[in-house]
Amino acid sequence: LVPMVQITLAGNALAMSLPGGAAWAAAWAFGQLRRRGADRVLAGWVVLVAGALASYALFMLLVVGALVAGGRGPVASVRPLLIALASIPFIVTALVIAAKRFPVIDKLIPLGQRVLESLPKGHEMSGALQRTWERLLTVRPSRPAWFEAFGLGALNWIENCGCLVACLWAVHAHIPWHGILVAYALAQVLASVPITPGGLGVVEGGLTALLVAYGLPTNVALASVLLYRAVSFWGLVPIGWGVWGYLSWQSRKPARVQKRPHPWAVHTHRTRGAVETPPRSAPDVLLPAEPCQGCPEHPDQVVHEGERVSVP
């Protein structure tokens, strides 16, 4: 758990500080997981699915906020579109379940593949999709694991939104409960757009405008937004970069344990190129000497140098 928290903190710092930081953070997290022994497919799967679940959780927060806001606010006119987009994962899940139970639906897959291959560069796209799908199927979490991952992703956004609410309270502002979720979710979408590192300036201006649209005075909204960014952005970025430096320093240290084949495998199979492991240290044990053939039985029969010996 501790390494995953460290990777998350450092990855967030990369994502919030560098232009196009989301791509840098994903590549760095992939490398860290690989360094800790994760398979290439598993590491890529974790990075891909974690990002997808977090993005979908944020989108669901926007949908819930649009429903709570009703006919007020900037997203009132696109509520049907948001609901339709939010239902796509459920439709895909239903189709996958139906394909397992009804063979008729399974026959539609070759038809879709032929349609895709008829397009320009369709063969390359079809092959890439098939390889990606096969790799994704190599990792199959249980249903509780899926719900747990999605719930933790949603909880992360809700807690961050709670930070915004606390900052509004701190400046004695009237909290626009009907639009707080929409304002927060849209601000996070702006932060993910690679215009400036961490959305500097873009998030402050957009979030202030959204809070003003939901009834806050401009000066109060700006003060609360600046306080929120100081806590959620400037407070976490130095910590994340510190963790990144620590992990980078750890990666440059020589490995304490050398990678050697197991002694049983070396003894049994004699793998080519295997490294013989030195024997474990043990206390000295005195063993009886083997009997000598042709040696005198008594000490007085020992022949010294220079003596003549008569041979019978």
C-alpha positions as CSV (number, residue, x, y, z in Angstrom):
1,L,0.0,0.0,0.0
2,V,2.8,2.4,0.9
3,P,4.5,2.1,-2.5
4,M,1.2,2.8,-4.3
5,V,0.6,5.9,-2.2
6,Q,4.1,7.1,-3.0
7,I,3.6,6.5,-6.8
8,T,0.3,8.3,-6.7
9,L,1.6,11.3,-4.9
10,A,4.6,11.6,-7.2
11,G,2.5,11.0,-10.3
12,N,0.0,13.7,-9.3
13,A,2.9,16.1,-8.9
14,L,4.1,15.3,-12.4
15,A,0.6,15.6,-13.8
16,M,0.0,19.0,-12.2
17,S,3.4,20.5,-12.9
18,L,4.5,19.6,-16.4
19,P,2.9,20.4,-19.7
20,G,1.0,17.3,-20.8
21,G,1.7,16.0,-17.4
22,A,-0.9,13.3,-17.5
23,A,1.1,11.4,-20.2
24,W,4.3,11.9,-18.2
25,A,2.7,10.7,-15.0
26,A,1.2,7.6,-16.7
27,A,4.6,6.7,-18.3
28,W,6.4,7.2,-15.0
29,A,3.9,5.2,-13.0
30,F,4.2,2.4,-15.5
31,G,8.0,2.4,-15.1
32,Q,7.7,2.3,-11.3
33,L,5.3,-0.6,-11.4
34,R,7.6,-2.5,-13.8
35,R,10.6,-1.8,-11.5
36,R,8.6,-3.4,-8.6
37,G,8.2,-6.6,-10.5
38,A,4.8,-6.1,-12.2
39,D,4.3,-7.7,-15.6
40,R,4.2,-5.4,-18.6
41,V,0.6,-6.2,-19.3
42,L,-0.4,-5.9,-15.7
43,A,1.4,-2.6,-15.2
44,G,-0.2,-1.1,-18.4
45,W,-3.6,-2.5,-17.3
46,V,-3.4,-0.9,-13.9
47,V,-2.4,2.5,-15.3
48,L,-5.1,2.4,-18.0
49,V,-8.0,1.2,-15.9
50,A,-7.1,3.4,-13.0
51,G,-7.2,6.5,-15.2
52,A,-10.4,5.3,-16.9
53,L,-12.2,4.7,-13.6
54,A,-11.1,8.0,-12.2
55,S,-12.3,9.9,-15.3
56,Y,-15.6,8.1,-15.3
57,A,-16.1,8.8,-11.6
58,L,-15.5,12.5,-12.3
59,F,-17.9,12.5,-15.2
60,M,-20.6,10.8,-13.0
61,L,-20.0,13.6,-10.4
62,L,-20.8,16.1,-13.2
63,V,-23.9,14.2,-14.2
64,V,-25.2,14.1,-10.6
65,G,-24.4,17.8,-10.2
66,A,-26.3,18.6,-13.4
67,L,-29.3,16.7,-12.1
68,V,-29.2,18.5,-8.8
69,A,-28.8,21.9,-10.4
70,G,-31.9,21.3,-12.5
71,G,-32.6,24.0,-15.0
72,R,-30.0,26.4,-13.6
73,G,-26.4,26.8,-14.6
74,P,-24.3,26.3,-17.7
75,V,-25.0,22.6,-18.2
76,A,-28.8,22.7,-17.9
77,S,-29.3,22.4,-21.6
78,V,-27.0,19.4,-22.1
79,R,-28.4,17.1,-19.3
80,P,-29.9,14.6,-21.8
81,L,-26.5,14.3,-23.5
82,L,-24.7,13.8,-20.2
83,I,-27.1,11.1,-19.1
84,A,-26.7,9.3,-22.5
85,L,-22.9,9.4,-22.2
86,A,-23.0,8.2,-18.6
87,S,-25.0,5.1,-19.7
88,I,-22.4,3.9,-22.3
89,P,-20.4,1.8,-19.8
90,F,-23.7,0.1,-18.6
91,I,-24.7,-0.6,-22.2
92,V,-21.3,-2.1,-23.0
93,T,-21.4,-4.3,-19.9
94,A,-24.9,-5.5,-20.8
95,L,-23.7,-6.4,-24.3
96,V,-20.7,-8.3,-22.9
97,I,-23.0,-10.3,-20.5
98,A,-25.4,-10.9,-23.3
99,A,-22.7,-12.1,-25.6
100,K,-21.7,-14.8,-23.1
101,R,-25.3,-16.0,-22.8
102,F,-26.7,-15.6,-26.3
103,P,-24.5,-16.9,-29.2
104,V,-26.4,-14.7,-31.7
105,I,-24.8,-11.5,-30.3
106,D,-21.4,-13.2,-30.4
107,K,-21.9,-13.7,-34.2
108,L,-22.1,-9.9,-34.6
109,I,-18.4,-9.5,-33.6
110,P,-17.1,-10.9,-37.0
111,L,-19.5,-8.6,-38.8
112,G,-18.2,-5.6,-37.0
113,Q,-14.6,-6.7,-37.6
114,R,-15.3,-7.0,-41.4
115,V,-16.8,-3.5,-41.4
116,L,-13.8,-2.1,-39.6
117,E,-11.4,-3.8,-41.9
118,S,-13.1,-2.3,-44.9
119,L,-12.1,1.1,-43.8
120,P,-8.7,2.7,-44.6
121,K,-6.1,1.2,-42.4
122,G,-8.8,-1.0,-41.0
123,H,-6.6,-4.1,-40.7
124,E,-4.1,-2.3,-38.5
125,M,-6.9,-0.9,-36.3
126,S,-8.6,-4.3,-36.1
127,G,-5.4,-6.0,-35.1
128,A,-4.6,-3.4,-32.5
129,L,-8.1,-3.7,-31.0
130,Q,-7.8,-7.4,-30.9
131,R,-4.4,-7.4,-29.2
132,T,-5.6,-4.8,-26.7
133,W,-8.7,-6.8,-25.9
134,E,-6.7,-10.0,-25.4
135,R,-4.3,-8.2,-23.1
136,L,-7.1,-6.7,-21.1
137,L,-8.7,-10.1,-20.6
138,T,-5.5,-11.5,-19.0
139,V,-6.4,-9.5,-15.9
140,R,-9.9,-10.2,-14.6
141,P,-10.7,-8.6,-11.2
142,S,-13.8,-9.7,-9.3
143,R,-16.9,-7.6,-9.2
144,P,-16.2,-6.4,-5.6
145,A,-12.8,-5.3,-6.8
146,W,-14.3,-3.2,-9.7
147,F,-16.8,-1.6,-7.3
148,E,-14.1,-0.9,-4.8
149,A,-11.8,0.7,-7.4
150,F,-14.6,2.9,-8.7
151,G,-15.7,3.8,-5.2
152,L,-12.3,4.9,-4.2
153,G,-11.9,7.0,-7.3
154,A,-15.2,8.7,-6.6
155,L,-14.3,9.2,-3.0
156,N,-11.1,10.9,-4.1
157,W,-13.1,13.5,-6.1
158,I,-15.7,13.9,-3.4
159,E,-13.0,14.6,-0.7
160,N,-11.4,17.2,-3.0
161,C,-14.7,18.8,-3.6
162,G,-15.1,18.9,0.2
163,C,-11.9,20.9,0.3
164,L,-13.5,23.5,-2.0
165,V,-16.5,23.6,0.3
166,A,-14.3,24.1,3.4
167,C,-12.5,27.0,1.6
168,L,-15.9,28.6,0.9
169,W,-16.8,28.2,4.6
170,A,-13.4,29.7,5.6
171,V,-14.1,33.0,3.7
172,H,-17.7,33.0,5.1
173,A,-19.2,32.6,1.6
174,H,-22.7,31.3,0.9
175,I,-22.2,27.8,-0.5
176,P,-24.2,27.2,-3.8
177,W,-25.2,23.6,-3.0
178,H,-27.2,23.3,-6.2
179,G,-24.2,24.1,-8.4
180,I,-21.1,23.1,-6.4
181,L,-20.7,19.7,-8.0
182,V,-21.0,21.2,-11.5
183,A,-18.5,24.0,-10.8
184,Y,-16.0,21.6,-9.2
185,A,-16.3,18.9,-12.0
186,L,-15.9,21.4,-14.8
187,A,-12.9,23.0,-13.1
188,Q,-11.2,19.6,-12.9
189,V,-11.9,19.0,-16.6
190,L,-10.2,22.4,-17.3
191,A,-7.3,21.3,-15.2
192,S,-6.8,18.2,-17.3
193,V,-6.6,20.2,-20.5
194,P,-2.9,20.6,-21.3
195,I,-2.9,24.4,-21.8
196,T,-0.8,25.3,-18.8
197,P,0.9,23.2,-16.2
198,G,-1.6,22.1,-13.6
199,G,-4.2,24.4,-15.3
200,L,-2.6,27.5,-13.7
201,G,-4.8,30.5,-14.4
202,V,-7.3,28.4,-16.4
203,V,-8.7,26.7,-13.3
204,E,-8.7,29.8,-11.2
205,G,-10.5,31.8,-13.9
206,G,-13.0,29.1,-14.8
207,L,-13.9,28.0,-11.3
208,T,-14.4,31.7,-10.3
209,A,-16.7,32.3,-13.2
210,L,-18.7,29.1,-12.5
211,L,-19.2,30.1,-8.8
212,V,-20.2,33.6,-9.9
213,A,-22.7,32.0,-12.3
214,Y,-24.3,30.1,-9.4
215,G,-24.7,33.3,-7.3
216,L,-21.5,34.1,-5.5
217,P,-20.0,37.7,-5.5
218,T,-16.9,37.9,-7.6
219,N,-14.5,38.9,-4.8
220,V,-15.8,36.2,-2.5
221,A,-15.6,33.6,-5.3
222,L,-12.0,34.6,-6.2
223,A,-10.9,34.5,-2.6
224,S,-12.3,31.1,-2.0
225,V,-10.8,29.7,-5.3
226,L,-7.3,31.1,-4.4
227,L,-7.5,29.5,-1.0
228,Y,-8.6,26.2,-2.5
229,R,-5.8,26.2,-5.0
230,A,-3.3,27.0,-2.4
231,V,-4.3,24.0,-0.3
232,S,-5.1,21.4,-3.1
233,F,-2.4,22.4,-5.6
234,W,0.5,24.3,-4.0
235,G,0.2,22.2,-0.8
236,L,0.5,18.8,-2.6
237,V,2.9,19.6,-5.4
238,P,6.0,20.0,-3.2
239,I,5.1,16.9,-1.3
240,G,4.7,14.9,-4.5
241,W,8.0,16.2,-5.9
242,G,9.7,15.3,-2.6
243,V,8.4,11.7,-3.0
244,W,9.5,11.7,-6.6
245,G,13.0,12.6,-5.6
246,Y,13.0,9.9,-2.9
247,L,11.9,7.2,-5.3
248,S,14.4,8.4,-7.9
249,W,17.2,8.2,-5.3
250,Q,16.0,4.7,-4.4
251,S,16.1,3.6,-8.0
252,R,19.8,4.6,-8.3
253,K,20.9,2.7,-5.3
254,P,22.5,-0.7,-6.0
255,A,20.3,-3.7,-5.3
256,R,20.8,-5.2,-1.9
257,V,19.9,-8.7,-3.0
258,Q,21.6,-10.1,-6.0
259,K,19.3,-12.0,-8.5
260,R,20.6,-15.6,-8.4
261,P,19.0,-18.9,-9.4
262,H,17.7,-20.9,-6.5
263,P,20.4,-23.4,-5.3
264,W,18.1,-26.3,-5.9
265,A,17.5,-25.3,-9.5
266,V,21.2,-24.9,-10.1
267,H,22.0,-28.3,-8.6
268,T,19.2,-30.1,-10.4
269,H,19.0,-28.5,-13.8
270,R,22.4,-26.9,-14.2
271,T,21.0,-23.9,-16.0
272,R,23.5,-22.4,-18.5
273,G,24.9,-19.3,-17.2
274,A,23.8,-19.9,-13.7
275,V,25.7,-18.3,-10.9
276,E,27.0,-20.7,-8.3
277,T,25.9,-19.5,-4.8
278,P,28.5,-19.8,-2.1
279,P,27.8,-22.3,0.6
280,R,26.4,-21.1,3.9
281,S,28.9,-20.6,6.7
282,A,28.8,-23.4,9.3
283,P,30.9,-24.2,12.4
284,D,34.0,-26.3,11.9
285,V,33.3,-30.0,12.4
286,L,36.1,-32.5,13.1
287,L,35.7,-35.7,11.1
288,P,37.6,-38.9,11.7
289,A,40.5,-39.5,9.3
290,E,40.1,-42.3,6.8
291,P,42.4,-45.3,7.4
292,C,45.7,-45.2,5.6
293,Q,46.7,-48.2,3.4
294,G,50.3,-49.3,4.1
295,C,51.0,-46.9,6.9
296,P,52.7,-48.1,10.1
297,E,50.2,-49.0,12.9
298,H,52.3,-47.6,15.7
299,P,54.1,-44.2,16.0
300,D,57.5,-45.9,16.7
301,Q,57.3,-47.5,13.3
302,V,57.3,-44.1,11.5
303,V,60.2,-43.9,9.1
304,H,62.2,-40.7,9.4
305,E,64.1,-39.0,6.6
306,G,67.6,-40.5,6.1
307,E,66.9,-43.8,7.8
308,R,67.5,-47.1,5.9
309,V,64.7,-49.5,5.7
310,S,65.1,-53.2,5.1
311,V,62.5,-54.5,2.7
312,P,61.6,-58.1,3.3
